Amino acid sequence: TQTTRFNAAVSGAGPVEHVSLWGLMDMPVIIASYIGGYPWKIPETYYKESIMFKLGYVQTPTHIVSGANDLRVPPSESLT
Protein backbone atom coordinates (compact mmCIF):
# COMPACT_ATOMS: atom_id res chain seq x y z
CA THR A 1 0.00 0.00 0.00
CA GLN A 2 3.01 2.30 -0.29
CA THR A 3 2.60 2.55 -4.08
CA THR A 4 -0.16 3.55 -6.46
CA ARG A 5 -0.07 0.09 -8.05
CA PHE A 6 -3.38 -1.00 -6.48
CA ASN A 7 -6.73 0.78 -6.57
CA ALA A 8 -7.83 -0.62 -3.20
CA ALA A 9 -6.80 -3.02 -0.42
CA VAL A 10 -8.54 -4.97 2.35
CA SER A 11 -7.15 -5.75 5.80
CA GLY A 12 -8.97 -8.43 7.77
CA ALA A 13 -8.36 -8.44 11.53
CA GLY A 14 -4.92 -6.95 11.05
CA PRO A 15 -3.29 -5.48 14.15
CA VAL A 16 -1.89 -1.97 13.82
CA GLU A 17 0.27 -1.82 16.96
CA HIS A 18 1.82 -4.97 18.39
CA VAL A 19 2.81 -3.87 21.91
CA SER A 20 -0.74 -3.09 22.98
CA LEU A 21 -1.98 -6.16 21.08
CA TRP A 22 0.43 -8.26 23.13
CA GLY A 23 -1.20 -6.95 26.31
CA LEU A 24 -4.79 -7.36 25.11
CA MET A 25 -4.62 -10.64 23.21
CA ASP A 26 -5.86 -13.84 24.80
CA MET A 27 -2.70 -15.65 23.59
CA PRO A 28 0.20 -13.14 23.73
CA VAL A 29 2.78 -15.89 23.23
CA ILE A 30 1.68 -16.06 19.58
CA ILE A 31 2.71 -12.44 19.03
CA ALA A 32 6.01 -12.95 20.87
CA SER A 33 6.71 -16.04 18.75
CA TYR A 34 5.77 -14.28 15.51
CA ILE A 35 7.86 -11.18 16.20
CA GLY A 36 10.75 -13.02 17.86
CA GLY A 37 10.54 -12.06 21.52
CA TYR A 38 8.73 -10.08 24.17
CA PRO A 39 8.04 -6.32 23.87
CA TRP A 40 10.38 -5.39 26.72
CA LYS A 41 13.22 -7.45 25.18
CA ILE A 42 13.00 -6.19 21.58
CA PRO A 43 10.96 -2.95 21.55
CA GLU A 44 12.56 -1.75 18.31
CA THR A 45 11.28 -4.83 16.47
CA TYR A 46 7.75 -4.29 17.78
CA TYR A 47 7.98 -0.68 16.58
CA LYS A 48 9.19 -1.72 13.11
CA GLU A 49 6.47 -4.37 12.75
CA SER A 50 3.60 -2.05 13.77
CA ILE A 51 1.88 -0.52 10.75
CA MET A 52 0.55 2.32 12.91
CA PHE A 53 3.92 4.04 12.66
CA LYS A 54 3.92 3.76 8.84
CA LEU A 55 0.40 5.00 8.06
CA GLY A 56 1.75 8.24 6.65
CA TYR A 57 3.22 6.28 3.74
CA VAL A 58 0.02 4.43 2.78
CA GLN A 59 -1.37 5.66 -0.54
CA THR A 60 -3.86 2.91 -1.37
CA PRO A 61 -7.42 3.26 -0.02
CA THR A 62 -7.80 0.43 2.50
CA HIS A 63 -10.98 -1.16 3.83
CA ILE A 64 -10.43 -2.49 7.37
CA VAL A 65 -12.57 -5.43 8.50
CA SER A 66 -12.75 -6.44 12.16
CA GLY A 67 -15.05 -8.53 14.31
CA ALA A 68 -16.63 -7.27 17.52
CA ASN A 69 -16.02 -10.62 19.24
CA ASP A 70 -12.56 -11.34 17.80
CA LEU A 71 -10.38 -12.67 20.65
CA ARG A 72 -7.14 -12.64 18.64
CA VAL A 73 -7.28 -9.09 17.27
CA PRO A 74 -9.82 -6.93 19.14
CA PRO A 75 -11.39 -4.16 17.03
CA SER A 76 -9.41 -1.56 18.98
CA GLU A 77 -6.22 -3.15 17.64
CA SER A 78 -7.26 -3.25 13.99
CA LEU A 79 -8.63 0.29 13.70
CA THR A 80 -6.73 3.53 13.88
C-alpha positions, 0 to 999 in steps of 0.5 A: 500500500506504499505505491499507487499500483493497487486501486484498493486493499482490504485488511482483515483483523490486522493489528496496527500496533503490536505492543498493545496487542500483546497486552490485550490478546488472549494468547500473547505468546503467539505475538512474541513467537511471531515477532521473535521475543517479548516487547520489553526485550526487543521494543525496536522490532515491535515498533518496526512491525507495527503498521501504525507508525507507517500509516503516513506512507500508505497511498492505497485506499484500504478497507479495514474489516474487524469482528466485535467478538474477535479474541485474537485481534480486538477491534481496537487493535485493527482500527486507527 
